[in-house]
Amino acid sequence: MLKYLKSMTTVNSPMHSSIASYKTLVMKIHQNSTESVKLLHLRLKQQKRSNSINAVSTYNEYIQSLLSIHKENKEVINWEVFLREPQPKLPVKEMNKQFEAEYNYQTYEPTLLDYLTLQHKKKIREFLDKIELAKQEDDLIYNAALKAYRSEAQDWKKIQVIARGVIEEDPLAYKSAIDLFEPFAAVSLFGSKTIGKFFSDHITVNLYVNANTVVPDYVLSISADHTLSAVKMSMPAYHQLLQNYICGCALKIARESFALLPIGYMIVNVLLDLFNTTTGFAEAKVVLSARFEREQLDKLDFGTVDCPQLITNFIHRMEFTKNDGFVGITAIVGEYDQGSPV
């Protein structure tokens, strides 16, 4: 455990002045990445429906996003730094606006014209009204600061518990960290979902991929008459795209997990709905099972889009043919791994 803690680097960010700010930053990064893919997917559907030739560039961009899902790198979280984060301070109520309004009132000197036209009485009433309004504005500012403090204090307490648990190798803390930061949002798209099991030295994640929705089985192009043309993708091409995406998702899950948790290894099982010739129904089957080692993962070049080749650097099972696609397999150590899961 200690060797992983020592190798961790502190996340450097202009927003890293508090736990709440860091959490907000991480959430925003994941949200932006996930929303970008969702927007591409939605735009592609709309442009296809309207037969817009712009759908071709959107399609290519969407395909590229699927093939690049593993590339985004996260800095490793140093939980010891989080543990040393000081408790947020209760805000002090300031009365700047009230003081300003009172100063304007106290320094008001009616002119001769004010006295002659009796405007001084009206202006005094206006000054007094502005003082009351200023008090209300100060109250609103303080209440907003107090609300922000309570939220930040709550996050601080939560992170303190999680950080202490992560450092002590508590599987419950691992789960809480995953739940809080949602590192698998990018692979949980359009009906896909992840389920995790947590142990003291590793975690296991099952990813159910809704391939029918996520991965297109067609190719878009512009025909000779400058209209949108959609052609069914060949089965070998579709299966190759699907294989790259699934392997990329597994790598993404591993990278996110190692960035968030001080574990030495993890197991990722990817499942697809495969047709069962015996029952006549589609059933979720494991199509990729891989054991990722942190030290080996850190050595890889993630600039490549050949994710199946990257997977070969690890112990894995994956039965795949370009013509027939994936075949259901037995996970490396069963569906959820061995031991006593949380």
URMOFEN-V813921 format. One record per helix or strand of 2 or more residues. SS is the DSSP state (hx for helix, st for strand). FROM is the first residue (numbers start at 0). LEN is the number of residues. Records with the same first field share a line. If there is no record, write none. Layout:
SS->FROM-LEN / FROM-LEN
This chain:
hx->1-5 / 18-31 / 54-13 / 78-5 / 95-11 / 111-6 / 118-49 / 170-11 / 184-3 / 210-4 / 234-26 / 293-5 / 306-5
st->192-6 / 201-7 / 217-5 / 227-5 / 264-12 / 280-13 / 314-3 / 318-3 / 324-3
